[in-house]
Amino acid sequence: MSETQYKVLDFSRPIDRQSFGEVMDELNSTSHNTSTLSDGQLKTLIATVFTYGLHYDEVPEERRELLLKAILEGKQPLFDLSQTFARHLINNLDGHAKLQLEALQIIEYDLKKPLTNELLVDFVEMELLDQTTSYRKWEYGRFSMAYLAAHLSIQDGWENVEKNVKEKKPRPEVYLKNFGKELENSRYNLDAHEQLLLHLIVKSKLWPDKSALTDYLLAGSITQQHLLGLSLRSEKLASTLKNALQNLPTINKRRGGPKL
């Protein structure tokens, strides 16, 4: 079996942050139904189409139009995760893919129908989606874990947890096992994939050297398959993460008695 040769993504390059709504506002000042796009506007459109293409299987076919609308309008904050990853992918294009991107800049687009341009959709599928769902899935998973760790928690909260772990030096396997048990508590009412994803996030945040390729692949699969649901429940996930971590010192100090 042949191996795919590729460079790991360079996330240090700056990316644009323009939203689809901001692009629409700029273009609404013209009377044309279609328009060529600036470099930044085109990248925003590509990131939007990428996000829809990566996550549309999460909803039944009859609701996919609503999913696209939610992405276009920026109503679900976690969709920014995949849009940001897409922008980094674009930044790392080279060779033939970069030439294709340049060719897309001379085409006129109707942003009210973002999926109707076949050349653009084909480019997104072949140059961005295919690699994200195959040999770059682990990179998408690693990026997702870092993004969600920042999104679902207050920085001070992480700093306190990291300080506590550094001072008490718990064994990682014991700490993570207790954290997993805490997440299983019925008061949190988490789905199995939510429990697993939070477990992977805490592991990668507190013991990054313990995270393996399989962890990143698993996180990538969960994020791809459930991002809409994760976004809808992001406030609950954030409060659960905070409360579960706060409850761990009590769990770790237990001695004797029945084991849960």
C-alpha positions as CSV (number, residue, x, y, z in Angstrom):
1,M,0.0,0.0,0.0
2,S,1.4,3.4,-1.0
3,E,2.0,6.1,1.6
4,T,0.8,9.7,1.2
5,Q,3.7,12.2,1.5
6,Y,2.7,15.5,3.0
7,K,3.9,18.4,5.2
8,V,2.3,18.9,8.6
9,L,0.2,22.1,8.6
10,D,1.9,25.3,9.6
11,F,-0.6,27.1,11.9
12,S,1.7,30.0,12.6
13,R,0.8,31.9,9.4
14,P,-1.8,34.6,10.0
15,I,-5.4,34.1,8.7
16,D,-8.2,36.4,7.8
17,R,-11.2,36.5,10.2
18,Q,-13.8,38.1,8.0
19,S,-17.3,36.5,8.4
20,F,-19.6,35.6,5.6
21,G,-22.0,38.2,6.8
22,E,-19.4,40.9,6.6
23,V,-18.6,39.8,3.0
24,M,-22.3,40.0,2.1
25,D,-22.5,43.5,3.7
26,E,-19.5,44.7,1.5
27,L,-21.0,43.2,-1.7
28,N,-24.6,44.5,-1.0
29,S,-23.3,48.0,-1.7
30,T,-23.2,47.0,-5.4
31,S,-26.3,46.4,-7.5
32,H,-24.9,43.2,-9.2
33,N,-26.2,39.8,-8.4
34,T,-22.8,38.3,-9.0
35,S,-19.3,39.6,-8.4
36,T,-15.7,38.7,-8.4
37,L,-14.2,38.5,-4.9
38,S,-11.2,39.8,-3.2
39,D,-8.6,37.4,-1.8
40,G,-10.1,37.6,1.7
41,Q,-13.7,37.4,0.5
42,L,-12.9,34.3,-1.5
43,K,-11.2,32.6,1.4
44,T,-14.3,33.3,3.6
45,L,-16.6,31.7,0.9
46,I,-14.3,28.7,0.7
47,A,-14.2,28.3,4.5
48,T,-18.0,28.5,4.5
49,V,-18.5,25.8,1.8
50,F,-15.8,23.6,3.5
51,T,-17.7,23.8,6.8
52,Y,-21.0,22.8,5.2
53,G,-19.3,20.0,3.3
54,L,-17.6,18.6,6.4
55,H,-20.7,18.6,8.6
56,Y,-23.8,18.2,6.4
57,D,-24.1,14.5,7.2
58,E,-24.9,15.4,10.8
59,V,-28.4,16.4,9.8
60,P,-31.0,14.6,7.6
61,E,-31.3,15.8,4.0
62,E,-34.4,17.8,4.6
63,R,-32.7,20.0,7.2
64,R,-29.5,20.6,5.3
65,E,-30.7,23.9,4.0
66,L,-31.2,25.1,7.6
67,L,-27.7,23.9,8.4
68,L,-26.3,26.0,5.6
69,K,-28.3,29.0,6.7
70,A,-26.9,28.6,10.3
71,I,-23.4,28.5,8.9
72,L,-23.9,31.5,6.7
73,E,-25.5,33.6,9.4
74,G,-22.9,32.6,12.0
75,K,-25.5,31.6,14.6
76,Q,-23.7,28.7,16.0
77,P,-20.3,29.7,17.4
78,L,-18.5,26.4,17.1
79,F,-18.8,26.3,13.3
80,D,-15.9,28.8,13.5
81,L,-13.7,25.9,14.5
82,S,-14.0,24.3,11.0
83,Q,-13.9,27.6,9.2
84,T,-10.7,28.5,11.0
85,F,-9.2,25.1,10.2
86,A,-10.1,25.6,6.5
87,R,-8.3,29.0,6.5
88,H,-5.2,27.3,7.7
89,L,-5.5,24.6,5.0
90,I,-5.8,27.4,2.4
91,N,-2.7,29.0,3.8
92,N,-0.8,25.8,3.4
93,L,-1.7,25.1,-0.2
94,D,1.1,24.8,-2.7
95,G,1.7,23.7,-6.3
96,H,-1.3,22.9,-8.4
97,A,-3.8,23.5,-5.6
98,K,-2.4,27.1,-5.2
99,L,-2.8,27.7,-8.9
100,Q,-6.4,26.5,-8.8
101,L,-7.1,28.9,-5.9
102,E,-5.7,31.8,-8.0
103,A,-7.9,30.8,-10.9
104,L,-11.0,30.9,-8.7
105,Q,-10.3,34.6,-8.1
106,I,-11.3,35.6,-11.6
107,I,-14.7,33.9,-11.4
108,E,-17.9,35.8,-10.5
109,Y,-20.0,34.3,-7.6
110,D,-23.5,34.6,-6.4
111,L,-23.2,34.5,-2.7
112,K,-26.9,34.1,-2.2
113,K,-26.4,30.6,-3.7
114,P,-22.9,29.6,-2.4
115,L,-23.1,26.0,-3.5
116,T,-24.0,26.6,-7.1
117,N,-20.5,27.2,-8.5
118,E,-19.2,23.8,-9.5
119,L,-15.6,24.8,-9.9
120,L,-15.5,26.2,-6.3
121,V,-17.3,23.2,-4.8
122,D,-15.0,20.7,-6.7
123,F,-11.9,22.6,-5.4
124,V,-13.2,22.5,-1.8
125,E,-14.0,18.8,-2.1
126,M,-10.7,17.7,-3.8
127,E,-8.2,20.1,-2.2
128,L,-9.6,20.6,1.3
129,L,-12.2,18.1,2.3
130,D,-10.5,15.0,1.0
131,Q,-7.4,15.5,3.0
132,T,-9.3,16.6,6.1
133,T,-11.3,13.4,6.2
134,S,-8.3,11.2,5.4
135,Y,-4.6,11.8,6.1
136,R,-5.1,15.1,7.9
137,K,-7.9,13.9,10.1
138,W,-5.5,13.6,13.1
139,E,-4.5,17.3,12.5
140,Y,-8.2,18.3,12.5
141,G,-8.7,16.4,15.7
142,R,-5.7,17.9,17.4
143,F,-6.8,21.4,16.3
144,S,-10.4,20.7,17.5
145,M,-9.2,19.7,21.0
146,A,-7.1,22.8,21.4
147,Y,-9.9,25.0,20.0
148,L,-12.6,23.5,22.2
149,A,-10.3,23.6,25.3
150,A,-10.1,27.4,24.8
151,H,-13.7,27.9,23.9
152,L,-15.3,25.8,26.6
153,S,-13.2,27.1,29.5
154,I,-12.1,30.3,31.2
155,Q,-8.3,30.7,31.0
156,D,-8.0,31.2,34.7
157,G,-9.9,28.0,35.3
158,W,-7.3,26.0,33.3
159,E,-4.5,27.8,35.0
160,N,-5.9,26.8,38.4
161,V,-6.3,23.2,37.3
162,E,-2.8,23.0,35.8
163,K,-1.3,24.5,39.0
164,N,-3.2,21.9,41.1
165,V,-2.0,19.1,39.0
166,K,1.6,20.4,39.0
167,E,1.6,20.7,42.8
168,K,-0.2,17.4,43.7
169,K,1.4,15.4,40.8
170,P,-1.5,12.9,40.5
171,R,-0.8,9.9,38.2
172,P,-2.3,10.8,34.9
173,E,-4.2,7.4,34.5
174,V,-5.8,7.8,37.9
175,Y,-6.7,11.4,37.4
176,L,-8.2,10.8,34.0
177,K,-10.1,7.7,35.2
178,N,-11.6,9.7,38.0
179,F,-12.5,12.5,35.6
180,G,-14.2,9.9,33.3
181,K,-16.2,8.6,36.3
182,E,-17.2,12.1,37.2
183,L,-18.5,12.7,33.7
184,E,-20.6,9.6,33.9
185,N,-22.6,11.1,36.7
186,S,-26.3,11.4,35.7
187,R,-26.5,15.0,36.9
188,Y,-24.4,16.1,33.9
189,N,-26.7,14.2,31.4
190,L,-23.9,13.9,28.7
191,D,-24.0,11.8,25.6
192,A,-21.3,9.2,25.3
193,H,-19.4,11.1,22.6
194,E,-19.5,14.3,24.7
195,Q,-18.0,12.5,27.7
196,L,-15.3,11.0,25.5
197,L,-14.5,14.3,23.8
198,L,-14.2,16.2,27.2
199,H,-11.9,13.4,28.4
200,L,-9.7,13.7,25.4
201,I,-9.6,17.5,25.8
202,V,-8.5,17.3,29.4
203,K,-5.9,14.7,28.7
204,S,-4.4,16.7,25.9
205,K,-4.4,19.9,27.9
206,L,-2.9,18.6,31.1
207,W,-0.7,15.8,29.7
208,P,-0.1,16.7,26.0
209,D,2.7,14.1,25.8
210,K,0.2,11.4,26.7
211,S,-2.1,12.1,23.7
212,A,-1.6,9.6,20.9
213,L,-2.5,9.7,17.2
214,T,-5.6,7.6,18.0
215,D,-6.8,10.3,20.4
216,Y,-6.5,12.9,17.7
217,L,-8.3,10.7,15.1
218,L,-11.1,10.0,17.6
219,A,-11.5,13.7,18.4
220,G,-11.6,14.5,14.7
221,S,-14.3,12.0,14.1
222,I,-16.4,13.2,17.0
223,T,-16.1,16.8,16.0
224,Q,-16.9,16.2,12.3
225,Q,-20.0,14.1,13.2
226,H,-21.4,16.2,16.0
227,L,-20.2,19.8,15.7
228,L,-23.8,21.2,15.4
229,G,-24.9,19.3,18.5
230,L,-21.7,20.4,20.4
231,S,-22.4,24.0,19.5
232,L,-26.0,23.8,20.6
233,R,-24.9,22.4,24.0
234,S,-21.6,24.4,24.3
235,E,-22.7,26.3,27.4
236,K,-23.7,23.1,29.1
237,L,-20.4,21.4,28.1
238,A,-18.5,24.4,29.4
239,S,-20.3,24.3,32.8
240,T,-19.9,20.5,33.0
241,L,-16.1,20.8,32.3
242,K,-15.7,23.4,35.0
243,N,-17.8,21.5,37.6
244,A,-16.3,18.1,36.9
245,L,-12.7,19.5,37.2
246,Q,-13.6,21.2,40.4
247,N,-15.0,18.0,41.9
248,L,-11.9,16.0,41.1
249,P,-9.9,17.1,44.2
250,T,-12.7,15.6,46.4
251,I,-12.6,12.4,44.5
252,N,-8.8,12.1,44.6
253,K,-8.8,12.5,48.4
254,R,-11.2,9.7,49.1
255,R,-9.7,6.9,51.1
256,G,-11.3,3.6,52.0
257,G,-15.1,2.9,51.8
258,P,-16.9,1.6,48.8
259,K,-15.4,2.2,45.4
260,L,-17.6,3.8,42.8
